[in-house]
Amino acid sequence: MALDFLAGCVGGAAGVLVGHPFDTVKVRLQVQNVEKPLYRGTFHCFQSIIKQESAFGLYKGIGSPMMGLTFINALVFGVQGNTLRALGKDTPLNQFLAGSAAGAIQCVICCPMELAKTRMQLQGTGEYKLKMKNYKNSLDCLIKIYRKEGLRGINRGMVSTLIRETPSFGFYFLTYDCMTRYLGCEAEDNYVIPKLLFSGGMSGIVSWLSTYPMDVIKSRLQADGVGGVTQYNGILDCVKKSYHEEGWRVFTRGLTSTLLRAFPVNAATFATVTVFLMYMRSEDNLRECEPVIQQPSSL
């Protein structure tokens, strides 16, 4: 169990390093002003950030997901495993229920982590060198938000995060379970790693597609108030105003960068986890194909 947890942490870290630039682009696209857009699309956003802020601009806010990675892994895989055992049978429905339970519990850490990540990603938009830094790092960001807004400010977007993560993790574990069963993921298979990579990548894509509109709302709520202007009074108000001003397409904004991110993030995570487990365990003990799964994020 400890080895699986450690492997999940290492694999998750690899996933964060691969996927964070795509996440930065996604957030920028989701929250930009529709009347005065800075970016025309995913690739233009990539080019603009690198040109205006250097390649390091794509990694703004990476400290927050890295800090929360260990705790999220502990919650997700602990809750998912215990819930699945409590339900008794390893069925697709139970995989979904166990994954949903894990997704709901990890929101306690995921929400503040993503709040800090979002604020850091939006800091100094369009500036090669920041003229003024509101936050030194992710931890400093959370401390300043807490001092100004209290616990309520730290947990801004908690409900929308809960609505997003609960079914998303359910579909993630369900898809992975179905894919590995269908592909016949066995440790002695010469193609086990490609199968794991494909299963994990597709699981990530399905999980994001299942709740993406709510992710847009969460990003907007967590970015609301940056610059001193508050636009939304809650989830429903955000949905109404966003739809009224920008139409239904607003709920797919940043989807391209998210899907481009989803597959390689999970591919990197599964490859790292599998190699780590194969290195740490002897082949005699590796009887089942059970790599730790890290959702993109939050992932």
C-alpha positions as CSV (number, residue, x, y, z in Angstrom):
1,M,0.0,0.0,0.0
2,A,2.8,2.4,0.9
3,L,4.6,1.5,-2.3
4,D,1.5,2.2,-4.4
5,F,1.1,5.5,-2.6
6,L,4.7,6.5,-3.3
7,A,4.4,5.4,-7.0
8,G,1.2,7.5,-7.3
9,C,3.0,10.6,-5.9
10,V,5.9,10.2,-8.4
11,G,3.6,9.5,-11.3
12,G,1.3,12.4,-10.3
13,A,4.3,14.7,-10.2
14,A,5.3,13.7,-13.7
15,G,1.7,14.3,-14.8
16,V,1.8,17.8,-13.3
17,L,5.0,18.7,-15.1
18,V,3.7,17.6,-18.4
19,G,0.2,19.0,-18.1
20,H,0.6,22.3,-16.3
21,P,1.3,24.5,-19.4
22,F,-2.0,23.2,-20.9
23,D,-3.8,24.0,-17.7
24,T,-2.4,27.6,-17.7
25,V,-3.7,28.1,-21.3
26,K,-7.1,26.6,-20.3
27,V,-7.5,29.0,-17.4
28,R,-6.5,32.0,-19.4
29,L,-9.0,31.1,-22.1
30,Q,-11.8,30.4,-19.6
31,V,-11.6,33.7,-17.8
32,Q,-10.6,36.2,-20.5
33,N,-12.9,39.1,-21.3
34,V,-15.1,38.3,-24.3
35,E,-15.3,41.9,-25.3
36,K,-11.6,42.4,-25.3
37,P,-10.1,38.9,-25.7
38,L,-6.3,38.6,-25.4
39,Y,-6.2,35.2,-27.2
40,R,-7.8,33.9,-30.4
41,G,-7.5,30.3,-29.4
42,T,-5.5,27.6,-27.8
43,F,-2.4,27.8,-30.0
44,H,-2.4,31.6,-30.1
45,C,-2.6,31.6,-26.3
46,F,0.5,29.3,-26.1
47,Q,2.4,31.6,-28.5
48,S,1.4,34.8,-26.7
49,I,2.3,33.5,-23.2
50,I,5.8,32.3,-24.4
51,K,6.4,35.5,-26.4
52,Q,5.2,37.9,-23.7
53,E,6.0,36.1,-20.5
54,S,8.7,33.5,-21.6
55,A,8.2,29.7,-21.3
56,F,8.2,30.1,-17.5
57,G,4.8,31.9,-17.9
58,L,3.3,28.5,-18.8
59,Y,4.3,27.1,-15.4
60,K,2.9,29.9,-13.2
61,G,1.1,28.4,-10.2
62,I,2.7,25.0,-10.5
63,G,3.7,25.1,-6.8
64,S,0.1,24.7,-5.7
65,P,-0.7,21.4,-7.4
66,M,2.7,20.1,-6.5
67,M,2.1,20.9,-2.8
68,G,-1.3,19.3,-2.8
69,L,-0.3,16.2,-4.7
70,T,0.7,14.1,-1.8
71,F,-2.4,14.9,0.2
72,I,-4.7,14.4,-2.7
73,N,-3.2,11.0,-3.6
74,A,-3.6,9.9,0.0
75,L,-7.3,10.9,0.1
76,V,-8.2,9.7,-3.4
77,F,-6.6,6.2,-3.3
78,G,-7.3,5.6,0.3
79,V,-11.0,6.5,0.0
80,Q,-11.4,4.7,-3.4
81,G,-9.8,1.5,-2.2
82,N,-11.7,1.4,1.1
83,T,-15.0,2.3,-0.5
84,L,-14.6,-0.4,-3.1
85,R,-13.8,-3.0,-0.4
86,A,-16.8,-1.9,1.6
87,L,-19.1,-2.3,-1.3
88,G,-18.0,-5.9,-1.6
89,K,-17.9,-6.6,-5.4
90,D,-15.6,-5.1,-8.0
91,T,-18.3,-4.1,-10.5
92,P,-18.5,-1.1,-12.9
93,L,-21.1,0.5,-10.7
94,N,-19.1,0.1,-7.6
95,Q,-16.0,1.5,-9.4
96,F,-18.1,4.6,-10.2
97,L,-19.4,4.9,-6.7
98,A,-16.0,4.5,-5.1
99,G,-14.4,6.9,-7.5
100,S,-17.2,9.5,-6.8
101,A,-16.6,9.1,-3.1
102,A,-12.9,9.7,-3.6
103,G,-13.6,12.7,-5.8
104,A,-15.9,14.3,-3.2
105,I,-13.5,13.8,-0.3
106,Q,-10.4,15.2,-2.0
107,C,-12.2,18.5,-2.7
108,V,-11.2,19.7,0.7
109,I,-7.6,20.0,-0.5
110,C,-8.3,20.4,-4.3
111,C,-10.4,23.5,-4.0
112,P,-7.9,25.8,-2.1
113,M,-5.1,24.3,-4.3
114,E,-6.8,25.2,-7.5
115,L,-7.8,28.6,-6.1
116,A,-4.1,29.5,-5.6
117,K,-3.2,27.9,-8.9
118,T,-5.7,30.0,-10.8
119,R,-4.7,33.3,-9.1
120,M,-1.0,32.6,-9.8
121,Q,-1.8,31.7,-13.4
122,L,-3.6,35.0,-13.9
123,Q,-0.9,37.1,-12.2
124,G,1.0,39.3,-14.6
125,T,-1.0,38.3,-17.7
126,G,0.9,39.6,-20.8
127,E,4.0,40.8,-18.9
128,Y,7.4,39.4,-19.6
129,K,8.7,40.7,-16.2
130,L,6.1,41.2,-13.5
131,K,5.9,44.9,-12.6
132,M,4.1,44.1,-9.4
133,K,3.7,40.7,-7.7
134,N,0.6,40.3,-5.6
135,Y,1.7,36.8,-4.6
136,K,5.2,35.5,-4.2
137,N,4.1,31.8,-4.5
138,S,1.1,29.6,-4.0
139,L,1.5,29.4,-0.2
140,D,1.8,33.2,0.0
141,C,-1.3,33.5,-2.2
142,L,-3.4,31.3,0.2
143,I,-2.1,33.2,3.2
144,K,-3.1,36.6,1.8
145,I,-6.5,35.3,0.7
146,Y,-7.1,33.9,4.2
147,R,-6.1,37.2,5.8
148,K,-8.4,39.2,3.6
149,E,-11.4,36.9,3.2
150,G,-11.0,34.2,5.9
151,L,-11.9,30.5,5.5
152,R,-14.7,31.5,3.1
153,G,-12.2,33.1,0.7
154,I,-9.9,30.0,0.9
155,N,-12.8,27.8,-0.1
156,R,-14.1,30.0,-2.9
157,G,-15.6,27.7,-5.5
158,M,-16.0,24.7,-3.2
159,V,-19.5,23.8,-4.3
160,S,-18.7,24.0,-8.0
161,T,-15.5,22.0,-7.3
162,L,-17.6,19.3,-5.5
163,I,-20.1,19.2,-8.4
164,R,-17.3,18.8,-10.9
165,E,-15.1,16.3,-9.0
166,T,-17.7,13.9,-7.7
167,P,-19.0,12.5,-11.1
168,S,-15.7,13.2,-12.8
169,F,-13.7,10.8,-10.6
170,G,-16.5,8.3,-10.9
171,F,-16.3,8.3,-14.7
172,Y,-12.5,8.3,-14.5
173,F,-12.3,5.1,-12.4
174,L,-15.2,3.5,-14.3
175,T,-13.6,4.2,-17.7
176,Y,-10.2,3.0,-16.6
177,D,-11.7,-0.2,-15.2
178,C,-13.6,-0.9,-18.4
179,M,-10.7,-0.1,-20.7
180,T,-8.2,-2.4,-18.8
181,R,-10.7,-5.2,-18.7
182,Y,-11.5,-4.8,-22.4
183,L,-7.8,-4.6,-23.4
184,G,-6.8,-7.5,-21.2
185,C,-4.3,-5.7,-19.0
186,E,-2.0,-8.4,-17.6
187,A,1.5,-8.0,-16.1
188,E,3.0,-10.7,-18.3
189,D,1.7,-9.0,-21.5
190,N,4.5,-7.5,-23.6
191,Y,2.2,-4.6,-24.5
192,V,0.9,-3.9,-20.9
193,I,2.5,-0.4,-20.8
194,P,1.0,0.8,-24.0
195,K,-2.3,-0.5,-22.9
196,L,-2.1,1.3,-19.6
197,L,-1.0,4.5,-21.3
198,F,-4.0,4.3,-23.7
199,S,-6.4,3.4,-20.9
200,G,-5.3,6.2,-18.7
201,G,-5.3,8.7,-21.4
202,M,-8.8,7.9,-22.5
203,S,-10.0,7.8,-18.9
204,G,-8.7,11.4,-18.5
205,I,-10.5,12.5,-21.6
206,V,-13.8,11.0,-20.6
207,S,-13.6,12.4,-17.1
208,W,-13.0,15.9,-18.4
209,L,-15.8,15.7,-21.0
210,S,-18.3,14.6,-18.4
211,T,-18.1,17.7,-16.3
212,Y,-16.2,20.4,-18.3
213,P,-18.9,23.1,-18.2
214,M,-18.8,23.1,-14.5
215,D,-15.0,23.5,-14.6
216,V,-15.5,26.7,-16.6
217,I,-17.9,28.0,-13.9
218,K,-15.4,27.0,-11.2
219,S,-12.5,28.8,-12.9
220,R,-14.7,32.0,-13.3
221,L,-15.8,31.9,-9.7
222,Q,-12.2,31.5,-8.4
223,A,-10.9,34.2,-10.6
224,D,-13.7,36.5,-9.7
225,G,-12.5,39.5,-7.7
226,V,-9.1,39.6,-9.2
227,G,-8.5,43.3,-9.8
228,G,-11.0,44.3,-7.2
229,V,-14.1,43.8,-9.3
230,T,-16.7,41.1,-8.4
231,Q,-19.1,39.9,-11.1
232,Y,-20.8,36.9,-9.8
233,N,-23.0,36.1,-6.7
234,G,-22.8,32.4,-7.0
235,I,-23.0,29.4,-9.4
236,L,-26.4,30.1,-10.9
237,D,-25.6,33.8,-11.3
238,C,-22.3,32.9,-13.1
239,V,-24.1,30.4,-15.4
240,K,-26.8,33.0,-16.3
241,K,-24.4,35.9,-16.9
242,S,-21.9,33.8,-18.8
243,Y,-24.6,32.3,-21.1
244,H,-26.3,35.7,-21.6
245,E,-23.1,37.5,-22.5
246,E,-21.3,34.8,-24.5
247,G,-23.8,32.0,-25.5
248,W,-23.4,28.3,-25.0
249,R,-19.9,28.2,-26.4
250,V,-18.6,29.8,-23.2
251,F,-19.0,26.4,-21.5
252,T,-16.6,24.8,-23.9
253,R,-14.0,27.6,-23.7
254,G,-10.5,26.1,-23.2
255,L,-11.7,22.6,-24.0
256,T,-9.2,22.0,-26.7
257,S,-6.2,22.7,-24.5
258,T,-7.8,20.6,-21.8
259,L,-8.2,17.5,-24.0
260,L,-4.7,18.1,-25.4
261,R,-3.5,18.0,-21.8
262,A,-5.6,15.1,-20.6
263,F,-4.1,12.3,-22.7
264,P,-0.3,13.1,-22.2
265,V,-0.8,13.9,-18.5
266,N,-2.3,10.5,-17.9
267,A,0.2,8.8,-20.2
268,A,3.1,10.4,-18.3
269,T,1.5,9.4,-15.0
270,F,0.9,5.8,-15.9
271,A,4.3,5.3,-17.5
272,T,6.0,6.7,-14.5
273,V,3.9,4.6,-12.1
274,T,4.3,1.4,-14.0
275,V,8.1,1.8,-14.4
276,F,8.4,2.7,-10.8
277,L,6.4,-0.4,-9.6
278,M,8.3,-2.7,-12.0
279,Y,11.6,-1.4,-10.7
280,M,10.6,-1.6,-7.0
281,R,8.8,-5.0,-7.2
282,S,10.1,-8.3,-8.5
283,E,8.1,-9.8,-11.4
284,D,7.0,-12.6,-9.1
285,N,5.2,-10.3,-6.8
286,L,3.7,-8.2,-9.6
287,R,0.9,-10.6,-10.4
288,E,-1.8,-8.0,-11.1
289,C,-1.8,-4.9,-13.2
290,E,-2.8,-2.3,-10.5
291,P,-1.0,1.0,-11.1
292,V,-2.1,4.0,-9.1
293,I,-4.3,6.4,-11.0
294,Q,-3.8,10.1,-10.8
295,Q,-6.6,12.3,-12.2
296,P,-5.4,15.4,-14.3
297,S,-6.4,18.4,-12.5
298,S,-7.1,19.0,-10.6
299,L,-5.0,17.1,-12.2
